[in-house]
Amino acid sequence: MLEQTFIHIPGIGPKTEQAIWGQGVLTWEQFLNHQRPILSPEKDRLIRQELTASLEHLEDIHFFLDRLSTPDLWRLYPAFRDKTVFLDIETDGGFQGFDEITVIGLYDGWQVQTFINGINLEAFEEAVLAYELVITYNGSGFDLPCLRRSFRHLSLPAGHIDLRHLLRRIGLTGGLKAIEKKVGLVREPQVEGLDGLDAVRLWRAYQWGDRSSLDRLILYNTMDIVHLKPLMELGFQKMKVLCGPKTLRPI
């Protein structure tokens, strides 16, 4: 999708992007190789300059973050999928006046990494440096602010897609667990039906000496992050139909 995107170019909005696609020019390369004017000679010349720069910066996420609005960041996902991480945190519920992080889960699409308060939580700071795009559910309002408060020198991935907002645009609203049920995602029986309050209770039980409660909490967190991937791909596919040319192929 990224190399079929024109909306990142100054002066190009959704209608103009659709007008370019409507002429059968679906990619940057097709625009650059097109012999006749597509919009106007002057505008085409400016677009060609921007597209040449886009190709030169194809692996530089910062280049596109500076040019795409937050609602359009979903377009980055296929191009930076190998540098993407799905993230979710658990907290103690703020019973001491603030939310202390208990568990952080990272999932890169292949491997899960779990960071636990009192065991290896500090290792999260280095682990997250490997990624350029982070995907959360409601991370803008909860996960990322909590992380920034808890890790004084934290450097999070430059790009962030909050699935709560993306999925709302395709008609999926409510909490993560409710959306999972709507799209047919099933949780492991040990954590089916659990919610954030249960996660707090599991942490407290672990602190009282019940190791099995920590194992269950880790599984709960793992299901959160593993399910973010199919939800991101569903959101991408739906947005591609809504906003992209009809001839786009699946990622």
Secondary structure, 3 states (H helix, E strand, C coil): CHHHCCCCCCCCCHHHHHHHHHCCCCCHHHHHHCCCCCCCHHHHHHHHHHHHHHHHCCCCHHHHHCCCCHHHHHHHCCCCHHHEEEEEEEECCCCCCCCCEEEEEEECCCCEEEEECCCCHHHHHHHHHHCCEEEECCHHHHHHHHHHHHCCCCCCCCEEEEHHHHHHHCCCCCCHHHHHHHHCCCCCCCCCCCCHHHHHHHHHHHHCCCHHHHHHHHHHHHHHHHHHHHHHHHHHHHHHHHHCCCCCCCC
